[in-house]
Amino acid sequence: MPSRFLRETFPVGPLRCNCTLLANLETLDAIVVDPGDEIADILARLARHHLTLRQIVVTHAHIDHIGGAAQLKRITGAPVLFHQADLPLLGMLEMQAGWLGIPTPEKVALDQSAEDGLSAGIPGLDAEVIHTPGHTPGSICLLFPKQELLLAGDTLFAGSVGRTDLPGGDTRALLRSIHTRLLPLPENTLVVPGHGEETTLGLERETNPFLQPDTRL
């Protein structure tokens, strides 16, 4: 773990998606996760810390998480990673924009599919892609084991789980992903969800009403 490590998580766009900037302040390299909107703010944060963006990761292809990725890639040249199973959702950006009553953003090109087990991140901030289908077929979480940090997208929230009533959603797959891929991780792992407050895996294992043995969805 670098001795000088930066994390800034901040809401962007009309649905207040949690966008996260991570940087190694020794090398001044950075990664941005879920740049759904407000790219000017993201660029200002990069400039404030004199950072070079090396990678853009999108946890799933809903417009509030991927909407600004093309603009950020065009300005910085950083490659974009998301799971190829969400390419059909990327083709539905106009429909998604219509649901929210916002302009359709530019469609971003996929540079590399974020397959399960893929090594991502930057030197000193190494991450592992965990494929967690359910909210969407290509939903992923990004685990930084040395930092005990999980960027969970819309798979797991503080006190809740991702919705499955949108195209590609699958409740059984979502719960299977959480129980088999996330809950076995160390309980003190900090969870940054795609929206709302941070939590820990231990707290969600014990108190999340959607994850208890007697819960039926």
N, C-alpha and C positions, 0 to 999 in steps of 0.2 A: 504494500500500500504506500503510495507517495506520501511524504511528510506534509505536503501542501496539496490538499484535495478540496475541490469546490463542488458543491451541489446546490443548485437553485431550482426549486419546483414552484411553478406559478401557473395560475389558470389563464387560459386563452380562449377566445371565441365566445359565441353566444351560449354554448352549453358548458362553458368553463372547464374545458378539458385540462387536466394537469399535464403541462409540458415540463420536461426536466432537462436541465443543462448540467452536464458532468464534465469536470476538467481536471487534468493533472497540471497543477500550477508550477511544477518544476519544468515541464516540457512545453507548457502552454498549448497542449492539444486538448480538443474537446469533442464531446458527442452530445447530440440533442435527440431526445426521445419524444415522439408525438407532437410535432410542430403543426398543430391543427389550424392555427391562425396567428394574427398579430406578429408577423415576421419582423417588422421593424423593431419591436421590443426585443425579440431574440437576438437580432443583429446588434442592437445597442448593448446587450449584456455581453456578447462576445467581444465587442470592441472595448468595453469598459475594463475587461480583464486581459486585453491584448491576446485573445485566444484565436487559434486556427481550428475551424471545424473540420474534423476528419471523418465523421460518420453521422448519418441520420437514420434512426431506427423508428419504425412505426409499429405499434403493437397490434393494430388491426386497421382495416381499410374503411372504417366509418369516417365520414367527412370531418367530424370534429377532431379527429386524430391525424388525418392525412391531408387535410385541406390546404395547408401551407407548404407541404413538402416540396412540391415542384418549384415554387418561388425560392425557397431556401437553398435548394440544390443549384438552381440557376445562378444565384448570387455567389455562393461559396464554392461550388464545384464538388461538394461532399457527396459520396455515393449514398443511395437510399436502399435500406433493407427492410423488407417485410415478407411475410409468408406468401408463397405463390398461390395457396388455396384461397386467398382473398382477392385474387385478380378479378373474378366476376363482380365483386362488390365495387372494385375500382371502376368497372365499366358502368356502374349505376350512380356515378357522382351527380349527374343531372337530376335524377330522381331524388337522391338524398338531399340535394340543395332545395328541391321543391318542397320537401317535407318541412324544412326550416324556413322557407321563404327568403333564401339568401342566393346571391349569384353563384353560379357553378364555377368552382375553382379549376385551375389548370390540372390536367391529369399527369401524374408523375410517372416516369419510367422506373421499372424495377431493375436495380443494378445487381442485386443478389438476393435469392430467396433465403429468408431467415428460418432455415430448417432446424428441427429439434437437435440440440447438442452443438449447434454452430458456435464457434468462438467469435465473439463480437467485442465491442468496446475499443479501448486504446491502451497502449503500454502503461502499466501501473494501475489501470482500471479495467481489468479483464472481466468480461461478462460471458455468460452462457445463455443461449437461447433455450427456453422451455416452451415447447408447443403445447398450448392449452385450449384445444378446440371446444366450442360450446357457445360462447357469445357470438362468435363468427367461426367459420371453418378454419381460418388461418390465424386465429388469435394466438399471440405469444406473450410470455412474460420474460423479463430480462433479469437474470440473477447475477449480482456482483458478490461472489462468495467471500472475498477478503473484506469487503465493506459491510457484509451481512445486510445487504440491501436487495430488495426485490421490487422492480417496477412491474406492476401487475396488470397494467392496462385496465380493461373492463371485465376481467375475469373475477377478481375478488375485491370487495370494498370493505370498509369499516362497518361491520354489522350487516352486510348484505353481500349479494353476488350479482354477476352481470345478468342483464335481461336477455331473454331468449325468444322474444316474440317478433324480432325483426328477421328479414331474409337471411337464411343460413343458420339461425339460432337452433340450439339443441340442448334442452335442459339436462337430459341424462349425461350427455357428453360433457357439459359444463361441470356438473358435480363430480363426475369421474375425474376430470382434469384436476380439480381442486384437491380431491381426496388422495389421488395417487401421485400427483406431481408437486403439489405445493405444501400440503400439510405435513409431509414427512421431513421437510426442511427444518433447520434449527428454529426453536420456538421464539428466540429473540431476534429473528430476522425482521428488519423494518420493512413494512409494506407500503409502497407509494401507489395508491390506486389511480385509475384513470380519471376519477373525479372525487372530490371531497377530501376528507381528513386522512392522515396517515394512521397506521395501526401496526400491530405485530402479528406474526403467524400464531404465536402462543395464545394471544388474546382472542383471535378469531376462532381458533380450534375450540376454545372453552366457551365462548359466549355468542358466537354468530348463530342466530336462530335458524339459518338455512343449512347449517352444517352439523346439526345435532342428530344422533342416531334415530330419534323418533320422528324426524321431520319428513313430511310427505309433500312434495311439490306437484 
